[in-house]
Amino acid sequence: MMRSHWIRALLLLLGAALVALIFSAYLRPAFMLDLANRLLLCM
C-alpha cells in the first residue's frame, strides 16, 4: 500500500516537471533550442 503512494507521488512530480519544462519552452524558446542542440550533440 505504501509503495503505491510513493509511485503516485513520483508520477505527479514527473508530470509537474514536464509541465514546467513546456512552460519554460514557451517563455524562452531560444534557450530551449540551445539546450536541445546541446543534448543532441552529446549523443
Biopython code that builds the backbone (N, CA, C, O; Angstrom):
import numpy as np
from Bio.PDB.StructureBuilder import StructureBuilder

atoms = [
    (1, "MET", "N", (0.830, -1.206, 0.000)),
    (1, "MET", "CA", (0.000, 0.000, 0.000)),
    (1, "MET", "C", (0.869, 1.262, 0.000)),
    (1, "MET", "O", (0.623, 2.199, -0.760)),
    (2, "MET", "N", (1.875, 1.267, 0.855)),
    (2, "MET", "CA", (2.722, 2.453, 0.954)),
    (2, "MET", "C", (3.490, 2.686, -0.347)),
    (2, "MET", "O", (3.769, 3.824, -0.722)),
    (3, "ARG", "N", (3.826, 1.593, -1.025)),
    (3, "ARG", "CA", (4.596, 1.718, -2.252)),
    (3, "ARG", "C", (3.782, 2.435, -3.334)),
    (3, "ARG", "O", (4.344, 3.222, -4.096)),
    (4, "SER", "N", (2.493, 2.184, -3.417)),
    (4, "SER", "CA", (1.679, 2.828, -4.439)),
    (4, "SER", "C", (1.588, 4.337, -4.209)),
    (4, "SER", "O", (1.471, 5.106, -5.163)),
    (5, "HIS", "N", (1.643, 4.759, -2.950)),
    (5, "HIS", "CA", (1.641, 6.195, -2.660)),
    (5, "HIS", "C", (2.921, 6.852, -3.171)),
    (5, "HIS", "O", (2.889, 7.964, -3.697)),
    (6, "TRP", "N", (4.050, 6.154, -3.011)),
    (6, "TRP", "CA", (5.319, 6.701, -3.487)),
    (6, "TRP", "C", (5.338, 6.773, -5.007)),
    (6, "TRP", "O", (5.835, 7.743, -5.580)),
    (7, "ILE", "N", (4.802, 5.756, -5.654)),
    (7, "ILE", "CA", (4.774, 5.749, -7.121)),
    (7, "ILE", "C", (3.880, 6.870, -7.634)),
    (7, "ILE", "O", (4.223, 7.551, -8.600)),
    (8, "ARG", "N", (2.740, 7.058, -6.991)),
    (8, "ARG", "CA", (1.828, 8.130, -7.412)),
    (8, "ARG", "C", (2.464, 9.499, -7.197)),
    (8, "ARG", "O", (2.333, 10.379, -8.049)),
    (9, "ALA", "N", (3.154, 9.694, -6.067)),
    (9, "ALA", "CA", (3.827, 10.967, -5.801)),
    (9, "ALA", "C", (4.931, 11.216, -6.817)),
    (9, "ALA", "O", (5.129, 12.346, -7.263)),
    (10, "LEU", "N", (5.648, 10.162, -7.180)),
    (10, "LEU", "CA", (6.721, 10.299, -8.170)),
    (10, "LEU", "C", (6.158, 10.664, -9.536)),
    (10, "LEU", "O", (6.729, 11.497, -10.239)),
    (11, "LEU", "N", (5.039, 10.046, -9.917)),
    (11, "LEU", "CA", (4.418, 10.364, -11.197)),
    (11, "LEU", "C", (3.886, 11.795, -11.217)),
    (11, "LEU", "O", (3.991, 12.483, -12.233)),
    (12, "LEU", "N", (3.322, 12.241, -10.114)),
    (12, "LEU", "CA", (2.851, 13.627, -10.035)),
    (12, "LEU", "C", (4.013, 14.602, -10.149)),
    (12, "LEU", "O", (3.901, 15.629, -10.819)),
    (13, "LEU", "N", (5.124, 14.288, -9.501)),
    (13, "LEU", "CA", (6.302, 15.147, -9.565)),
    (13, "LEU", "C", (6.868, 15.190, -10.981)),
    (13, "LEU", "O", (7.271, 16.249, -11.461)),
    (14, "LEU", "N", (6.897, 14.045, -11.643)),
    (14, "LEU", "CA", (7.381, 13.998, -13.018)),
    (14, "LEU", "C", (6.475, 14.789, -13.944)),
    (14, "LEU", "O", (6.955, 15.491, -14.834)),
    (15, "GLY", "N", (5.176, 14.681, -13.744)),
    (15, "GLY", "CA", (4.228, 15.435, -14.554)),
    (15, "GLY", "C", (4.382, 16.930, -14.353)),
    (15, "GLY", "O", (4.322, 17.699, -15.312)),
    (16, "ALA", "N", (4.581, 17.346, -13.099)),
    (16, "ALA", "CA", (4.762, 18.767, -12.810)),
    (16, "ALA", "C", (6.055, 19.286, -13.443)),
    (16, "ALA", "O", (6.092, 20.409, -13.946)),
    (17, "ALA", "N", (7.106, 18.480, -13.419)),
    (17, "ALA", "CA", (8.367, 18.882, -14.041)),
    (17, "ALA", "C", (8.216, 19.011, -15.551)),
    (17, "ALA", "O", (8.784, 19.915, -16.164)),
    (18, "LEU", "N", (7.450, 18.104, -16.148)),
    (18, "LEU", "CA", (7.221, 18.166, -17.586)),
    (18, "LEU", "C", (6.424, 19.414, -17.966)),
    (18, "LEU", "O", (6.734, 20.071, -18.960)),
    (19, "VAL", "N", (5.411, 19.737, -17.190)),
    (19, "VAL", "CA", (4.624, 20.945, -17.455)),
    (19, "VAL", "C", (5.488, 22.187, -17.294)),
    (19, "VAL", "O", (5.371, 23.126, -18.081)),
    (20, "ALA", "N", (6.356, 22.205, -16.282)),
    (20, "ALA", "CA", (7.247, 23.348, -16.081)),
    (20, "ALA", "C", (8.224, 23.491, -17.248)),
    (20, "ALA", "O", (8.535, 24.605, -17.668)),
    (21, "LEU", "N", (8.701, 22.373, -17.765)),
    (21, "LEU", "CA", (9.622, 22.411, -18.909)),
    (21, "LEU", "C", (8.926, 22.951, -20.152)),
    (21, "LEU", "O", (9.502, 23.756, -20.885)),
    (22, "ILE", "N", (7.709, 22.520, -20.392)),
    (22, "ILE", "CA", (6.953, 23.012, -21.547)),
    (22, "ILE", "C", (6.645, 24.498, -21.391)),
    (22, "ILE", "O", (6.721, 25.257, -22.357)),
    (23, "PHE", "N", (6.299, 24.910, -20.176)),
    (23, "PHE", "CA", (6.006, 26.320, -19.929)),
    (23, "PHE", "C", (7.240, 27.180, -20.155)),
    (23, "PHE", "O", (7.147, 28.267, -20.725)),
    (24, "SER", "N", (8.405, 26.694, -19.706)),
    (24, "SER", "CA", (9.638, 27.459, -19.912)),
    (24, "SER", "C", (10.008, 27.507, -21.388)),
    (24, "SER", "O", (10.628, 28.470, -21.839)),
    (25, "ALA", "N", (9.635, 26.479, -22.147)),
    (25, "ALA", "CA", (9.911, 26.486, -23.587)),
    (25, "ALA", "C", (9.128, 27.598, -24.272)),
    (25, "ALA", "O", (9.613, 28.193, -25.234)),
    (26, "TYR", "N", (7.936, 27.884, -23.793)),
    (26, "TYR", "CA", (7.155, 28.974, -24.375)),
    (26, "TYR", "C", (7.713, 30.333, -23.965)),
    (26, "TYR", "O", (7.637, 31.294, -24.731)),
    (27, "LEU", "N", (8.271, 30.414, -22.765)),
    (27, "LEU", "CA", (8.792, 31.700, -22.303)),
    (27, "LEU", "C", (10.128, 32.053, -22.946)),
    (27, "LEU", "O", (10.361, 33.209, -23.299)),
    (28, "ARG", "N", (11.013, 31.055, -23.099)),
    (28, "ARG", "CA", (12.346, 31.308, -23.653)),
    (28, "ARG", "C", (12.680, 30.272, -24.720)),
    (28, "ARG", "O", (13.418, 29.324, -24.452)),
    (29, "PRO", "N", (12.148, 30.442, -25.918)),
    (29, "PRO", "CA", (12.368, 29.421, -26.954)),
    (29, "PRO", "C", (13.826, 29.310, -27.400)),
    (29, "PRO", "O", (14.270, 28.221, -27.763)),
    (30, "ALA", "N", (14.574, 30.404, -27.382)),
    (30, "ALA", "CA", (15.973, 30.339, -27.825)),
    (30, "ALA", "C", (16.802, 29.488, -26.864)),
    (30, "ALA", "O", (17.666, 28.725, -27.295)),
    (31, "PHE", "N", (16.541, 29.617, -25.574)),
    (31, "PHE", "CA", (17.263, 28.816, -24.582)),
    (31, "PHE", "C", (16.926, 27.338, -24.736)),
    (31, "PHE", "O", (17.806, 26.482, -24.651)),
    (32, "MET", "N", (15.652, 27.045, -24.963)),
    (32, "MET", "CA", (15.249, 25.645, -25.111)),
    (32, "MET", "C", (15.840, 25.039, -26.384)),
    (32, "MET", "O", (16.197, 23.861, -26.399)),
    (33, "LEU", "N", (15.945, 25.823, -27.435)),
    (33, "LEU", "CA", (16.563, 25.335, -28.669)),
    (33, "LEU", "C", (18.043, 25.052, -28.440)),
    (33, "LEU", "O", (18.565, 24.044, -28.914)),
    (34, "ASP", "N", (18.719, 25.938, -27.715)),
    (34, "ASP", "CA", (20.122, 25.736, -27.398)),
    (34, "ASP", "C", (20.309, 24.493, -26.536)),
    (34, "ASP", "O", (21.239, 23.718, -26.755)),
    (35, "LEU", "N", (19.435, 24.303, -25.564)),
    (35, "LEU", "CA", (19.508, 23.131, -24.699)),
    (35, "LEU", "C", (19.286, 21.846, -25.492)),
    (35, "LEU", "O", (19.982, 20.854, -25.277)),
    (36, "ALA", "N", (18.326, 21.863, -26.403)),
    (36, "ALA", "CA", (18.066, 20.687, -27.244)),
    (36, "ALA", "C", (19.268, 20.385, -28.137)),
    (36, "ALA", "O", (19.627, 19.222, -28.322)),
    (37, "ASN", "N", (19.883, 21.419, -28.684)),
    (37, "ASN", "CA", (21.069, 21.204, -29.520)),
    (37, "ASN", "C", (22.209, 20.608, -28.714)),
    (37, "ASN", "O", (22.911, 19.720, -29.197)),
    (38, "ARG", "N", (22.399, 21.084, -27.501)),
    (38, "ARG", "CA", (23.469, 20.544, -26.664)),
    (38, "ARG", "C", (23.216, 19.084, -26.313)),
    (38, "ARG", "O", (24.145, 18.277, -26.295)),
    (39, "LEU", "N", (21.961, 18.743, -26.036)),
    (39, "LEU", "CA", (21.647, 17.354, -25.715)),
    (39, "LEU", "C", (21.857, 16.453, -26.926)),
    (39, "LEU", "O", (22.347, 15.333, -26.780)),
    (40, "LEU", "N", (21.494, 16.921, -28.116)),
    (40, "LEU", "CA", (21.670, 16.116, -29.310)),
    (40, "LEU", "C", (23.153, 15.938, -29.655)),
    (40, "LEU", "O", (23.556, 14.887, -30.152)),
    (41, "LEU", "N", (23.949, 16.957, -29.391)),
    (41, "LEU", "CA", (25.379, 16.848, -29.688)),
    (41, "LEU", "C", (26.093, 15.919, -28.721)),
    (41, "LEU", "O", (27.150, 15.384, -29.053)),
    (42, "CYS", "N", (25.539, 15.719, -27.535)),
    (42, "CYS", "CA", (26.162, 14.814, -26.563)),
    (42, "CYS", "C", (25.947, 13.351, -26.934)),
    (42, "CYS", "O", (26.711, 12.485, -26.509)),
    (43, "MET", "N", (24.924, 13.074, -27.716)),
    (43, "MET", "CA", (24.618, 11.670, -28.063)),
    (43, "MET", "C", (25.480, 11.186, -29.203)),
    (43, "MET", "O", (25.359, 10.036, -29.624)),
]
sb = StructureBuilder()
sb.init_structure("model")
sb.init_model(0)
sb.init_chain("A")
sb.init_seg("    ")
for serial, (resi, resn, name, xyz) in enumerate(atoms, 1):
    if name == "N":
        sb.init_residue(resn, " ", resi, " ")
    sb.init_atom(name, np.array(xyz, "f"), 0.0, 1.0, " ", f" {name:<3s}", serial, name[0])
structure = sb.get_structure()
